Amino acid sequence: MTPAHPTKVRTDLNPARILTFKINDIDVTGREDETILKIAQQKGIYIPTLCHLEGLSERGACRLCIVEVKGIPKLLPSCITYCKEGMEVVTDSERVVNFRKKIVELLFTERNHICSVCVSNGHCELQNLALALGVTHIEYPYRSPKFSVDATHQRFVADHNRCVLCSRCIRVCGEVEGAHTWNFMGRGISARVITDLDQPWGTSETCTSCGKCVHVCPTGALSEKGKSVAEMEKRRQFLPYLQLMRREDLK
């Protein structure tokens, strides 16, 4: 006889192996299903990130979290690289730091990031990264694109000139809200985030106007109307809370 209320079967009962390796010559341990970035954060070892956000899936899009792994010639994104027994990781070598600086410089030149007139001035992750890495000037020519500004939504504004293509808005809209309003269109320098089938945000039939996409945006690309310069402080505390509640539901 089939029970009226079948119990939920756990599929994650097999514990992951515990591995030992080094980060910056420090012996650390972690589960085989954990990334280098996650273990480094647990140990208080700083690795800069931009596309990463606790509570969302990893994409390895920004490449700011690159690290050196002994025996591997190329730099690896720590957010999507899982630890292995005996591996030796370096997070702050001269080579790694120089590459990170170049990435930040390219992000500033690719779009129009004018901090003094941006609503996220003082609350911008790209700005904070530039300060942390010591980026005081840009060696590359500015492209000065002329992307559109979508103010059709009654509450929010999308300024594509300030977008860094981190995909946070896409992931939170799909993975947390379940609306799947946002996505990418185009390739390379012409890539941009769109709503639905590239229609104005205010006419979207899938947008729930929850604001989650706005509050996970690391720059001023998505902002709230009525906020002046340096007032657009983002609220992201809901993500770890939602993930915790989901884990509790699986028990």
DOKOLKE-857548 format. One record per residue (C-alpha): x, y, z; residue number from 1. Coordinates in pm, whole numbers. Example, Ala and Ser with C-alpha at 12.3 -4.5 7.8 and 13.67 -1.06 7.14 Angstrom:
REM residues 2
@px = 1230 py = -450 pz = 780 n = 1
@px = 1367 py = -106 pz = 714 n = 2
This chain:
REM residues 251
@px = 0 py = 0 pz = 0 n = 1
@px = 131 py = 342 pz = -96 n = 2
@px = 139 py = 581 pz = 203 n = 3
@px = -81 py = 889 pz = 180 n = 4
@px = 210 py = 1119 pz = 264 n = 5
@px = 538 py = 968 pz = 139 n = 6
@px = 846 py = 1091 pz = 319 n = 7
@px = 1104 py = 1300 pz = 134 n = 8
@px = 1414 py = 1098 pz = 50 n = 9
@px = 1751 py = 1265 pz = 111 n = 10
@px = 1995 py = 1223 pz = -177 n = 11
@px = 2293 py = 1398 pz = -17 n = 12
@px = 2369 py = 1154 pz = 265 n = 13
@px = 2713 py = 1053 pz = 132 n = 14
@px = 2963 py = 1291 pz = 295 n = 15
@px = 3220 py = 1457 pz = 73 n = 16
@px = 3587 py = 1373 pz = 131 n = 17
@px = 3796 py = 1616 pz = 331 n = 18
@px = 4104 py = 1732 pz = 142 n = 19
@px = 4420 py = 1907 pz = 259 n = 20
@px = 4607 py = 2159 pz = 46 n = 21
@px = 4781 py = 2497 pz = 69 n = 22
@px = 4668 py = 2855 pz = 6 n = 23
@px = 4952 py = 3107 pz = 22 n = 24
@px = 5168 py = 2844 pz = 200 n = 25
@px = 4899 py = 2800 pz = 467 n = 26
@px = 4769 py = 2448 pz = 526 n = 27
@px = 4392 py = 2441 pz = 483 n = 28
@px = 4125 py = 2173 pz = 463 n = 29
@px = 3801 py = 2165 pz = 269 n = 30
@px = 3545 py = 1932 pz = 121 n = 31
@px = 3599 py = 1806 pz = -231 n = 32
@px = 3274 py = 1976 pz = -337 n = 33
@px = 3394 py = 2321 pz = -224 n = 34
@px = 3568 py = 2576 pz = -444 n = 35
@px = 3897 py = 2747 pz = -374 n = 36
@px = 3712 py = 3077 pz = -328 n = 37
@px = 3474 py = 2937 pz = -69 n = 38
@px = 3750 py = 2779 pz = 136 n = 39
@px = 3962 py = 3095 pz = 114 n = 40
@px = 3670 py = 3303 pz = 241 n = 41
@px = 3616 py = 3060 pz = 528 n = 42
@px = 3982 py = 3100 pz = 625 n = 43
@px = 3973 py = 3479 pz = 600 n = 44
@px = 4192 py = 3491 pz = 288 n = 45
@px = 4087 py = 3780 pz = 65 n = 46
@px = 4016 py = 3712 pz = -302 n = 47
@px = 3840 py = 3995 pz = -493 n = 48
@px = 3519 py = 3909 pz = -676 n = 49
@px = 3254 py = 4083 pz = -883 n = 50
@px = 3022 py = 3830 pz = -1047 n = 51
@px = 3025 py = 3610 pz = -735 n = 52
@px = 2750 py = 3665 pz = -477 n = 53
@px = 2663 py = 3437 pz = -188 n = 54
@px = 2331 py = 3268 pz = -259 n = 55
@px = 2366 py = 3260 pz = -639 n = 56
@px = 2522 py = 3001 pz = -869 n = 57
@px = 2877 py = 3062 pz = -988 n = 58
@px = 2956 py = 3177 pz = -1343 n = 59
@px = 3325 py = 3271 pz = -1349 n = 60
@px = 3236 py = 3569 pz = -1565 n = 61
@px = 3447 py = 3853 pz = -1428 n = 62
@px = 3774 py = 3660 pz = -1374 n = 63
@px = 3874 py = 3888 pz = -1086 n = 64
@px = 3903 py = 3589 pz = -852 n = 65
@px = 4183 py = 3431 pz = -1058 n = 66
@px = 4456 py = 3248 pz = -868 n = 67
@px = 4776 py = 3060 pz = -947 n = 68
@px = 4786 py = 2683 pz = -895 n = 69
@px = 5127 py = 2516 pz = -891 n = 70
@px = 5181 py = 2300 pz = -1198 n = 71
@px = 4915 py = 2476 pz = -1408 n = 72
@px = 5047 py = 2751 pz = -1641 n = 73
@px = 4721 py = 2944 pz = -1679 n = 74
@px = 4540 py = 3138 pz = -1409 n = 75
@px = 4222 py = 2976 pz = -1280 n = 76
@px = 3898 py = 3139 pz = -1158 n = 77
@px = 3875 py = 3035 pz = -793 n = 78
@px = 3494 py = 3058 pz = -783 n = 79
@px = 3450 py = 2759 pz = -1016 n = 80
@px = 3772 py = 2567 pz = -944 n = 81
@px = 3729 py = 2290 pz = -689 n = 82
@px = 4001 py = 2199 pz = -444 n = 83
@px = 4219 py = 1891 pz = -489 n = 84
@px = 4437 py = 1700 pz = -250 n = 85
@px = 4787 py = 1848 pz = -224 n = 86
@px = 4728 py = 2143 pz = -458 n = 87
@px = 4921 py = 2466 pz = -390 n = 88
@px = 4733 py = 2790 pz = -450 n = 89
@px = 4867 py = 3145 pz = -457 n = 90
@px = 4612 py = 3427 pz = -443 n = 91
@px = 4828 py = 3739 pz = -431 n = 92
@px = 5132 py = 3691 pz = -653 n = 93
@px = 5255 py = 3984 pz = -862 n = 94
@px = 5127 py = 3814 pz = -1177 n = 95
@px = 4778 py = 3764 pz = -1031 n = 96
@px = 4753 py = 4119 pz = -896 n = 97
@px = 4866 py = 4270 pz = -1230 n = 98
@px = 4602 py = 4070 pz = -1418 n = 99
@px = 4332 py = 4182 pz = -1175 n = 100
@px = 4428 py = 4544 pz = -1221 n = 101
@px = 4409 py = 4507 pz = -1598 n = 102
@px = 4063 py = 4351 pz = -1570 n = 103
@px = 3937 py = 4641 pz = -1358 n = 104
@px = 4086 py = 4893 pz = -1601 n = 105
@px = 3918 py = 4720 pz = -1895 n = 106
@px = 3584 py = 4723 pz = -1712 n = 107
@px = 3615 py = 5098 pz = -1661 n = 108
@px = 3704 py = 5161 pz = -2026 n = 109
@px = 3442 py = 4929 pz = -2177 n = 110
@px = 3143 py = 5124 pz = -2042 n = 111
@px = 3082 py = 5470 pz = -1894 n = 112
@px = 3162 py = 5461 pz = -1522 n = 113
@px = 3166 py = 5824 pz = -1409 n = 114
@px = 3169 py = 5783 pz = -1031 n = 115
@px = 3103 py = 6148 pz = -944 n = 116
@px = 2757 py = 6145 pz = -1107 n = 117
@px = 2661 py = 5783 pz = -1039 n = 118
@px = 2384 py = 5697 pz = -793 n = 119
@px = 2604 py = 5417 pz = -654 n = 120
@px = 2902 py = 5642 pz = -580 n = 121
@px = 3035 py = 5520 pz = -246 n = 122
@px = 2834 py = 5197 pz = -265 n = 123
@px = 2979 py = 5053 pz = -587 n = 124
@px = 3171 py = 4724 pz = -592 n = 125
@px = 3367 py = 4818 pz = -905 n = 126
@px = 3474 py = 5142 pz = -739 n = 127
@px = 3573 py = 4954 pz = -422 n = 128
@px = 3775 py = 4703 pz = -624 n = 129
@px = 3967 py = 4982 pz = -796 n = 130
@px = 4055 py = 5128 pz = -457 n = 131
@px = 4152 py = 4790 pz = -310 n = 132
@px = 4376 py = 4703 pz = -606 n = 133
@px = 4534 py = 5047 pz = -627 n = 134
@px = 4401 py = 5134 pz = -972 n = 135
@px = 4473 py = 5507 pz = -986 n = 136
@px = 4466 py = 5559 pz = -1363 n = 137
@px = 4360 py = 5385 pz = -1682 n = 138
@px = 4614 py = 5291 pz = -1948 n = 139
@px = 4363 py = 5188 pz = -2213 n = 140
@px = 4153 py = 5416 pz = -2435 n = 141
@px = 3792 py = 5469 pz = -2330 n = 142
@px = 3537 py = 5329 pz = -2571 n = 143
@px = 3262 py = 5568 pz = -2454 n = 144
@px = 2966 py = 5363 pz = -2581 n = 145
@px = 2620 py = 5510 pz = -2618 n = 146
@px = 2392 py = 5241 pz = -2482 n = 147
@px = 2031 py = 5308 pz = -2400 n = 148
@px = 1888 py = 5404 pz = -2061 n = 149
@px = 1559 py = 5226 pz = -1990 n = 150
@px = 1343 py = 5428 pz = -1748 n = 151
@px = 1011 py = 5276 pz = -1855 n = 152
@px = 967 py = 5084 pz = -1530 n = 153
@px = 763 py = 5267 pz = -1267 n = 154
@px = 1018 py = 5200 pz = -989 n = 155
@px = 1355 py = 5124 pz = -1145 n = 156
@px = 1601 py = 5236 pz = -1413 n = 157
@px = 1838 py = 5026 pz = -1625 n = 158
@px = 2146 py = 5213 pz = -1749 n = 159
@px = 2333 py = 4977 pz = -1982 n = 160
@px = 2626 py = 5220 pz = -1996 n = 161
@px = 2716 py = 5114 pz = -1639 n = 162
@px = 2664 py = 4740 pz = -1676 n = 163
@px = 2964 py = 4508 pz = -1621 n = 164
@px = 2785 py = 4196 pz = -1755 n = 165
@px = 2823 py = 4008 pz = -1425 n = 166
@px = 2487 py = 3827 pz = -1482 n = 167
@px = 2383 py = 3869 pz = -1118 n = 168
@px = 2046 py = 4015 pz = -1220 n = 169
@px = 1988 py = 3723 pz = -1458 n = 170
@px = 2071 py = 3462 pz = -1197 n = 171
@px = 1873 py = 3613 pz = -909 n = 172
@px = 1569 py = 3664 pz = -1132 n = 173
@px = 1578 py = 3304 pz = -1251 n = 174
@px = 1715 py = 3116 pz = -951 n = 175
@px = 1550 py = 3305 pz = -665 n = 176
@px = 1246 py = 3486 pz = -804 n = 177
@px = 1174 py = 3232 pz = -1080 n = 178
@px = 1060 py = 3500 pz = -1324 n = 179
@px = 1344 py = 3465 pz = -1580 n = 180
@px = 1288 py = 3821 pz = -1700 n = 181
@px = 1654 py = 3900 pz = -1770 n = 182
@px = 1898 py = 3747 pz = -2017 n = 183
@px = 2194 py = 3833 pz = -2240 n = 184
@px = 2179 py = 3944 pz = -2602 n = 185
@px = 2473 py = 3992 pz = -2837 n = 186
@px = 2836 py = 3892 pz = -2805 n = 187
@px = 3162 py = 4049 pz = -2698 n = 188
@px = 3169 py = 4427 pz = -2666 n = 189
@px = 2812 py = 4449 pz = -2798 n = 190
@px = 2664 py = 4216 pz = -2536 n = 191
@px = 2402 py = 4361 pz = -2306 n = 192
@px = 2134 py = 4252 pz = -2063 n = 193
@px = 1776 py = 4257 pz = -2190 n = 194
@px = 1429 py = 4200 pz = -2049 n = 195
@px = 1218 py = 3930 pz = -2213 n = 196
@px = 1263 py = 3952 pz = -2593 n = 197
@px = 1447 py = 4285 pz = -2582 n = 198
@px = 1143 py = 4492 pz = -2490 n = 199
@px = 1125 py = 4792 pz = -2255 n = 200
@px = 1147 py = 4693 pz = -1889 n = 201
@px = 823 py = 4869 pz = -1809 n = 202
@px = 627 py = 4658 pz = -2058 n = 203
@px = 761 py = 4322 pz = -1938 n = 204
@px = 491 py = 4066 pz = -1860 n = 205
@px = 725 py = 3850 pz = -1653 n = 206
@px = 877 py = 4112 pz = -1422 n = 207
@px = 733 py = 4094 pz = -1069 n = 208
@px = 881 py = 4434 pz = -968 n = 209
@px = 1040 py = 4265 pz = -665 n = 210
@px = 1362 py = 4465 pz = -696 n = 211
@px = 1596 py = 4171 pz = -634 n = 212
@px = 1783 py = 4236 pz = -959 n = 213
@px = 1840 py = 4597 pz = -856 n = 214
@px = 1982 py = 4509 pz = -517 n = 215
@px = 2228 py = 4249 pz = -645 n = 216
@px = 2368 py = 4477 pz = -916 n = 217
@px = 2729 py = 4564 pz = -819 n = 218
@px = 2729 py = 4902 pz = -997 n = 219
@px = 2476 py = 5171 pz = -1085 n = 220
@px = 2347 py = 4985 pz = -1391 n = 221
@px = 2021 py = 4899 pz = -1213 n = 222
@px = 1898 py = 5162 pz = -973 n = 223
@px = 1588 py = 5282 pz = -795 n = 224
@px = 1411 py = 5597 pz = -907 n = 225
@px = 1427 py = 5889 pz = -666 n = 226
@px = 1776 py = 5807 pz = -542 n = 227
@px = 2040 py = 6076 pz = -585 n = 228
@px = 2419 py = 6040 pz = -602 n = 229
@px = 2562 py = 5806 pz = -333 n = 230
@px = 2216 py = 5707 pz = -207 n = 231
@px = 2170 py = 5378 pz = -393 n = 232
@px = 2287 py = 5141 pz = -119 n = 233
@px = 2207 py = 4783 pz = -219 n = 234
@px = 2041 py = 4533 pz = 16 n = 235
@px = 2153 py = 4174 pz = -44 n = 236
@px = 2094 py = 4010 pz = 294 n = 237
@px = 1793 py = 3820 pz = 161 n = 238
@px = 2005 py = 3581 pz = -48 n = 239
@px = 2187 py = 3386 pz = 228 n = 240
@px = 1861 py = 3382 pz = 426 n = 241
@px = 1667 py = 3227 pz = 136 n = 242
@px = 1939 py = 2968 pz = 80 n = 243
@px = 1931 py = 2875 pz = 450 n = 244
@px = 1553 py = 2834 pz = 441 n = 245
@px = 1579 py = 2609 pz = 135 n = 246
@px = 1836 py = 2388 pz = 306 n = 247
@px = 1607 py = 2360 pz = 607 n = 248
@px = 1320 py = 2250 pz = 380 n = 249
@px = 1529 py = 1961 pz = 248 n = 250
@px = 1588 py = 1818 pz = 594 n = 251
